[in-house]
Amino acid sequence: MLLPGGNVVQHCMRALKPIKADNHVLLTDESSAPVFAAWAKEEGFTLFTGPSDDVLKRFCLAIRFFGVSRVIRSCGDNPLVSAKLAEMLLTVHEEKELDLSHFIGIPLGTGVEAVRSETLLESDRRSSDPYEHEHITTHAYRHLKDFKVEDIPCPEQYYLPQVRVTLDTEQDYRVIARIFRDLYRQKPVEIDEIIDWFKSKEIYKVSSA
């Protein structure tokens, strides 16, 4: 789906690229790889393919291939995901030595999950539930006695839980397109701009009434 400056997946990669990481990887399955390969190369990401029906296994294969100890996970339908929030989350995640964490209270679609690689590998070893293999951190959330998981309150200035900028519906697309029309200037739109934009719009005033 197109937005000013590129498609949704391209904008996701551009938004995540500033995160300090050893590898920036776009994970997909083999049937989708021909579509994504050129975009990944253009945005400086490595394309990695895995099973189409087992996303958790796909991540585990990538973890072993790249030899990483931690994963910052974002979905490909979040073109306004925030690298700034991701870096903040990672700092807390490391300080508390968490297995899995994410911010709560931020606009839906701007956040990521930070997860230890071993948490995903252990989830893969322990779980045969298809839902847990499609939604890769679900096993850890369901077994809080076994994993150190934390829902971290976001910094106060980014608290806007009633707002969504993830792409699931036609209405979502219309809102995201408006944001890009107003704010996109050939670089990723960051969280501070998004917060200010919503607070200045009737769409926010109506939804928060």
ZIPEKA-V573301 format. One record per helix or strand of 2 or more residues. SS is the DSSP state (a for helix, b for strand). FROM is the first residue (numbers start at 1). TO is the last residue. If there is no record, write none. Layout:
ss: (SS/SS)
from: (FROM/FROM)
to: (TO/TO)
This chain:
ss: (b/b/a/b/a/b/a/b/a/b/b/a/a/a/b/a/a/a/a)
from: (2/6/8/25/30/46/55/70/83/100/113/117/130/138/149/156/170/191/202)
to: (3/7/17/29/42/50/66/73/95/104/116/126/134/142/153/158/183/199/207)
